[in-house]
Amino acid sequence: MKKIAFIAALAVTFTMQAKERKSEISQIEHSQPLKKKGKYAIMVQTKMMLMSSIMTGQEILKNNPKATFEIVMIAGVVKDIAEEQDLKEIMIKANEAGIRFVSCEFAMNKLGVSKNQYLDFVQTTPNAFIYLFELQEKGFHQIIL
C-alpha cells in the first residue's frame, strides 16, 4: 500500500512539473518573438537534421521575411545533397524561400564530392567550423546539430 501511495505521489508531482514546463515554453514562444531582421544559422550533419532545419528556416522566413537563415552542412549530408534528387528538389524550394546553404569543402574532399555535383546556389567554405565562428562574430544565433 505504501508503494502505491508513493507511486501515485510521484505521478502527481511529475504531471505538475510537466504542465509547468509546458506553460513556460508557451510563455517564451509568445512573449519573445524572433527579431524581424534576425540572423540564424544551423550546422547539420545528417539528412534528417537538414530536413528539420529547412522546415525551421521556412517557418522563420515566412514570419520574418527580412531575417537571414543559413544552413551549414558537414559530414555525411555533404554527400547526400550531391547525390539525392529528392533532397535537391526540397533545397530548391527552400532556397526560393530565402534559405542559404553552405557546404564544408573539407568534408567534400573526404567524401569525394565536387562542387559541380551541387545545385548552383549551394556555396562552399574551406572549413565549416571557422565559417560558423565568423557568422557568430557577425551576430548570428547558432545551433549545431
QUILIN-V450701 format. One record per helix or strand of 2 or more residues. SS is the DSSP state (@ for helix, = for strand). FROM is the first residue (numbers start at 1). TO is the last residue. If there is no record, write none. Layout:
{{SS | FROM | TO} {SS | FROM | TO}}
//
This chain:
{{@ | 2 | 31} {= | 39 | 44} {@ | 47 | 63} {= | 68 | 73} {@ | 77 | 83} {@ | 85 | 96} {= | 99 | 104} {@ | 105 | 111} {@ | 115 | 117} {= | 123 | 125} {@ | 128 | 137} {= | 141 | 144}}
//
